[in-house]
Amino acid sequence: MTTDTVHALMAALLELLGPERLVTSGPDLAYYGSDRGQGGWEVRPSMIAFPETTSEIQAIVRACAENGVAIVPSGGRTGLAGAATATRGELVLSLSRMSRVLELDRAARTMRCQAGVTIEQVQTAAAAAGLLYPVDYAAKGSAHIAGSVATNAGGVRVVRYGLTRDWIAGLRVVLASSAVLELGGGLVKNNTGYDLRQLFIGSEGTLGIIAEVTVKLCSPPSGTIVALCAVPSDDAVLELFARVRRGRLTVSAFECLDHGCIERVLEHRGSDAAAPFAEPSPHYVLVEVELPEADESEREARERAQSRLVSLLGEAAEAGEIDDAQFASTDAQARALWALREDIGEALHRHHPHKADVALPIGRVAAFAHDWRRLVSARLPDVEALCFGHVGDGNLHLNLLCPADASHAEFLARCHAYDRELYALVERHAGSVSAEHGIGLLKRDYLHHTRSEPELELMRAIKAAFDPAGLLNPGKIFGERERAP
């Protein structure tokens, strides 16, 4: 890539898109050129292109290939691993203008939409048809459906509904060659060889650009019950989860959060914000259960399920697993309890956190949490460490907050030294270095803690087969061995 080739590409794309859909200078370069990853990388895109159709994506890919300029696909940029960050003068291909729901098939229970439709839009359109798209997480108002596919996003209800991968019926993908693949087609059965659709789920934009997504939908629950519990220890969190799961209830979410997370959320809201309990607790659990389908009124079903949950929590209190609990008696109260969990990310963002998103076998969550807290105390005693996550699927979000009197560069340098020990600890606990945020730039040096060398070689071979010139999202997942052309 040279200055001349970049200028030639700009000229070609100005003719294709016009100046209103091609950004070549100004603050929008940095705004669209990165996600929320905090890795200290230089953000350096050459331009931002805004296609509105699959054919325009194809034309952009062809022009980039002809001029030797690599492409970073970009969605809602809510990712935390730098997968949508341009550091080498790449063209950023923003899918934000491809934001239309194209078709909702009530009989098939599927919805086809463009790549830039947000998760919240998908959920709203499904609800209008009396259906549910159950993949749900705090960034749903900004996160795009194609980005969630590219990272195989999980969220807060994986314990009940699984990952994004489980809800994808079809994809339309533009390859590095500019060819278009139509994958799945919404078919329930299609036993005709390799399911290539699965390769693009979790690929972080390194194999192709997702232009359209067809998602599966389901019936919504008739109602839910939400409770917030004050819990004395990491071990008690896991014991409570096991108890609730044994309790003949349909658990749809089981979220844990440290007291420090609550403090930061209240700080973010302002001086009038009220704590959930009179006495603080080291840990909290937010549990949601769905009402059973039964031949009774919703009120009767709610009373029956809540009575069962109250009984279980009473047993948990007697066993020392919880210190206090409160139930949401209205939808507004349920939303308020959920907001304590969903507002954590935004509340921590102002503190420039260094984040880790790890997965553990569920039975190892408490032991890992103990070891992690000891590691932070030993290596970073002046740093506030906060943990929250999805106990039901073993996913913990580990956050280190930048001290107010420290420079961010110094803080990141210390965190990178800590990362080496952190991911070795994850490996010792048979976990994964990334549960749902992906690898991107942030974790590529630690991938070997989860993937064996034979696995990595196969993954590199797949990348080379789909993108031999390294045009798509170079440097992500594998690092320096896969460079931009």
N, C-alpha and C positions, 0 to 999 in steps of 0.2 A: 504494500500500500504506500503510495506517494501522494504528495500534495496535488499533483496533476490528476491522478486517478480519483482522488476525493472530489476535486472540482468537476471532473467529467461526470461522476455519479450525481453530484448536486444538480448539474444541468439536465441530466436525463430525468431525474425525479421531479424537478420543478415543472418540466413539461407534462409529466404524468399526473402529479398531484396538485400543482399550483402552490403558490407561496403560503397559503393559509394552512396547508397540510404538510409542510416541510419546514422544520425549524433548523436553522443553521447557525444561530448566534443568540446571545442573551441568556437570561436566568433560566429559561425553560430547558436549556441543555442539561444543566445540573439537576433540575427538578425531575425530568423524565429519564435522566441517565443513571439513576440509582434506585435501589429499594431501601428498606429500613435496616439493612445490615450495617453493623458497627464494626468495621474492620480496619479503618484508617486508610482505605484505598483511595487513590486519586481517581476522581470521576472525570472521564475524558471521552465522551462520545463526539463523533464528528458531526452528527446531525440526528434529528428525530423525524421519522416518517409516520404518518397516520393513515393507513389504508382503511377503506370502508367495505371492501369486498375481497373474496378469495382471489379473484383474477388480479386485483391490485397487489396482493401479497406476492403472487407469482411473478408479476412484472418487477417488483422491488427485488426479489430474490435473484432473478436473472440479471438485473442491472448490477447488483452487488457482486455476483460471481464474475461478470465480465470485467469489473474494475478492481477486483481483489480486495474488497472491503467486507469485513465480517459483520455479522448481524447478532444483536442481542434482542431476543423477543421480550416484550414488556407488557405486563397487564396492569393490575392495580397497585403494584409495587409495595405490597404489604409484607413481602418475604423478609426474612431476617438473616439470610445466609449469603447475600450478595449475588445471587443467581441472576438478578436483573440489573446488575451494575456493569456499566461499560468503562473499561480502564485502558483500552488500547486504540482509541479512535474509531471504534465500531459505529455502525449505524444502529440506532435503537429503533426497533419496529414496534411502535405502540399500538396495541389493539383496542384502545379506549373508545374509538369511534365505531367499532363493530359491536354495537350494544343492543341488538334487536332480538327479541324472542320470535323465532320464525314459525314454530308450529307446536301445538299441544294436542296430543292424541289421548283422549280420555279412555278409549277402549284399550289401547296398548299401555297406557299409563307411562308415557314418555313425553319429553319436551326437547325440541331441537332449538338451539339458540346459537347466536354468534359468540365468538371468543370473549368479547368484552362485556358481556352481560354479568352483572354482579351476582354473588350468591343470594343476596337479599332480593334482587329482582326475580331470580328463579323461584325462591320460596314464596314470594308474593303472588306470582303468576300461578304457581301450583295451588296455593291456598284459594285463589279465586275460582279454581275448578274443583274445589273440595278435596284436594290431594296434598301430599307432603313431599318436599325434597328434604330428607332428614340430616344431611351433612350440614353442620352448624358450628360456627365459631365467631369469636368476638369481632373479627375484621370483615364480617359478611357484607357490610355496607360499602366496602371499598374493594375487597378481593374479587377478582374476575373468575368466571367458571373455568376458562382455559388455564389460568394460573394454578387453580386448585387441582386440575388434572395433572399439570406438569410437575407438581410437587406431591401428588397423591395426598392431599390434605386430609386431616383427621377431624379434629375438633372435639367438642364436649360430649358428643353422644355416640362415640365409637363403641362403647361397651354394649350398646343396644343395636346400633345400625351399621357398624363397620366403617370402613374408609371410603374415600372418594372412588377408589377402584371398583368397589362393589356396586356402584350406582351409575356406571358409564355403559350405555347401550351402544353408542356409536361415536366415531370421530371423523372429521374431515381434516386432513393434515397436508400441508405444503412441504415437500422435501427440499433439500439443498439443490437438487436438480431442477427445481420448480414444478416437478410433477405433483399431481394431487392424488392422495390416497383416500378412498372412502372405506372406512373400517367399521364393521359391525352392522351398519345399516338398520339398527334397531331390532334385529332378529333375536329371538330368544334362543333358537337352536341354529347352529351353523358350524357343523363339524367337518370343516374342509381344510384341515392343515393348521399351520401356525396361526395363532391369534395375534397378529401384529399390533392390534390396538393396545395390548397390554404393555408393549415396549415403550410406548409414548407416555404412558401413565407413570409419573415419577421421573421422567427423563430430563426435566429442567431445561427444556428448549434446546437440547444438544443434538437431537435426532430429527426434528422437524418442527414446523410452526403450526400449532393447532388453530384452525380457522373456525371450526364449528364443533359443537359438542351436543350429543343427544344423551340426556340423563334419564334414569328410571325414576319413577315416582311411586308412592305408596299411600295407603289410607292413613290419615292422621289419627293419633289416639283420641279417645273421647274426652280425655282430660288428663291432667298431671297433678301430682302433689309434690311440693317443694319444701324442704326443711334445711335449716342451717344448724350445724352442731358445733359446739366448742369441744375440742379434743385435746387431751393433755400431752400426747407424744406421737412420734412417727409410728411406733409400734401399734399404738391404739388406733391410728388411722387405718392400718391394714386389718387389724382385728375387727373393726367396725364394718369394713367393706365385706369381709368374709361372712359376718353375721347377717348383714342386710341381704347378701346374695343367697343365703340359705333360707331366707324368710318367705319364700313363695310370693315374691313381689317382682314385677317387671321393672328392673332398674334401668333407667334411660340415661342417667348421668351420675357420676360420683366424683366430685371435684375436691381437691385439697388445696389449701392456701395457708401460708404462714401469717402470723399476726402482723408482721411488718408489711405484708401486702395490703391488709386492711388499713393500716396507718397511712400508707402512701395514697390509697384511694381517697380516704377522708381528707388528707392534705390537699389533694388535687381538686376536690369538690369545694373546699373553702371552710371557713370557720363555723358555719352553721350545720355542717354535716354531723350526723349522729352515729355513734358506734352501734353495732348490732346487739351487744350485750353490755350489761353494767360493768362486768369484770372481764378484762382481756384474757385471752387464752393463747397458748403457744401456737396452736393450729386450729384450723376450722375445716369442716367438710360440708359441702353443699350436695345434698342428695335429691335426685328427682326420680319419682316412680310414676309409671303410666297406669291409668285406670284400666282394669280388665274389661274385656268385651263380655258383657253379660246381659241377660234378659231382665234388666232392672234399670231404674232411672239413674241419670248421672249422679244425682245427689246420694242415692243409696250406694252406688259403686264407690263414690268418693268417701263416704262415711266408713264403708267396709275396709277400703285400702288404707285410709288414714288410721283407723283403729289398729290395723295390723302393724303399721309403721310405728305408731306410738308405743305399742307393746314391745316391739323390737328395740326401740331406743330406750325404753325403760329397763329392759334386760341389759342393754349396753351400759347404762348408767350404773346399775348394780355391780357390773363387772369392772367398773373403772375405765371404760372406753370413752365415755363422754362426760363432760361436766355440766353442760346445759344445752338446750335446743329450743328453736322456735320454728313454728310452721307458718307458711303463707296461707291465709284464709281467703284471699281474693287474688285475682289475676294481677292487680297492681302490686300487691305485696310480693307475689312470686317474681315479678319483673324487678322489683327493688332488690330482692335477695340475689337474683342472677346478676344484677348490675355490679354487685360487689366483686364478683368473679370476672365479669366481662370488661370492667373498667381498669383492670390491673395493668394491661399492656400500655394503655395511654398514660396512666398515672406514672409509670416507671420511665416512659420515654424521655421525659424532661431531665432525668438523671443520667442520661447517656449510658444505659446499662450494657454490660458485656453479657451476652446470653448464650446459654447452651440448652439444647433441646434433645434430651436423651430418652431412650426406652430401656426398660429393665423387665425381666421376668417378674410378674406381679408379686410373687413370693419373696423377691429380693428388694423390693422398693424401700422398705424401712431400713434394712441393713445398708443399702447403698446410701440412703439419706444420712445415716449416722456417719459413714465414712467420708461423705462429701463435706459435711459440716466440720469435721476434724481437719480435713485438707485445707479448707478456707481459713480456719483459725490458725493453722500452722504457717501458711504461706502468705496470707493477706489479712492479718489481724485487724487492720484499720478499715477494712472494706465491709460494707453492709451486704450480706448475702441473703437473698430471698428465694423461696421455692414455692411454686404452685404447679398444678398439673392435673392430669386425668388418671387417677388411681385405677380406674376400671380397665385401662389398657396399658398400664405400666409406664406412662409418659410423664416425665417431670420436666418442667421449665426452670432452669437454674439461672439466677440473675445476680450479677455483681454490680453494685451501683458505684459510679465514679465519685470519689470523695470531693466535697465542695472546694477543697483547697488544693486539688491535684489537677495538673494539665491532662487533657484527654489522651494525648500522645503517650505520656508517661504511664497513665493508667492502662492503656491498651498493651503496652510493652510488658507490664507486670502480668496482665491477664494471659498473654500468649505463653509466658513461661508456665503459668498455672495450668493452661489448657493441656500441655503435654502430660501432666500428672492426672488431670481429670479424665482424659479419654483412655489412659491406661487403666484407671480405676473402673471405668465403664466396661472395658474388656474383661477385667477380672471378675466382674459381676455378670458376665455373659450377656451384656446389653448391646445396644446400638448407639453410635455416635450421633445419629439423627433419627428422631421419631417421626417428624412430620414437616420440618422446615427445609429439608434437603441438604445438599452438600455445598453447592455454589462455590464461592471463593473461600468462605469462612472455614470449612472443615475438610478441604481436599487433602491437607497434609495428615489428616487423622483417619482417613477412610480405611487404612489397613488395620485399624483396631477392630473393625467389624467385618470387612471383606477379605477373603484369602487372596493370595496372588493369582491362583488359577481363575477365581471369579473376576478379578480385576482385568486379567488378560482377555477374558471373554467379553467383558464390557467394552474394553478398548476396541476389540475386533468388531463389535456391533456398531460402535461409533464410526469406525473407519468404513464399514459397509454402507452406512446411510449417508455419511458426510466425509468423503475421502479428502476433500480440500480443507477441512476444518473451518467451514464457513459459519456454522451455527454455534453461537455462544461459546467461543473458544476459551480455554483456560478454566472452565467450570467443571466440577466433579473430579477430573483427573489431574489438573494442573498443567505444569509446563510442558509435558510431553505432547499435548494437543494444542498447537499454536494457531493463531489466526493466519490466513494465507498472506 
